[in-house]
């Protein structure tokens, strides 16, 4: 469930995900790194395109 929109100071991004309560810890940390890899470069690319 990701939300992208205009915020008071530019782009507002809300990244959320749901996992089962009994999911093993590596699922959480693995998805955390997925977010980092997937979204880290996008704000920089958007800024460079301005």
C-alpha positions in Angstrom: 0.0 0.0 0.0 2.1 2.9 -1.3 0.9 6.5 -1.5 2.5 9.2 -3.5 1.3 12.8 -3.6 2.1 16.5 -3.2 3.1 17.6 0.2 3.5 21.0 1.7 7.3 20.9 0.9 7.2 18.8 -2.3 6.7 15.1 -2.8 5.1 13.1 -0.1 5.6 9.3 -0.1 4.1 6.8 2.3 5.4 3.3 2.0 3.5 0.6 3.9 3.3 -3.1 3.9 1.5 -5.8 5.9 3.0 -9.1 7.0 1.5 -11.9 9.0 2.2 -11.5 12.7 4.1 -14.8 12.8 6.3 -14.0 9.8 10.0 -14.7 10.5 12.3 -11.7 11.1 14.2 -12.1 7.8 11.0 -11.3 5.9 10.8 -7.9 7.6 14.5 -7.1 7.1 14.5 -8.4 3.6 11.6 -6.2 2.6 13.2 -3.2 4.3 16.2 -3.6 2.0 13.9 -4.0 -1.0 12.4 -0.6 -0.2 15.9 0.9 0.1 17.0 -0.4 -3.3 13.7 0.3 -5.0 13.1 3.9 -3.8 16.4 5.4 -2.8 17.3 6.6 -6.3 13.8 7.9 -7.3 13.9 11.2 -5.4 17.3 11.9 -6.7 16.2 11.2 -10.3 13.1 13.4 -9.9 15.2 16.2 -8.5 17.8 15.9 -11.3 14.9 16.1 -13.9 13.6 19.4 -12.6 
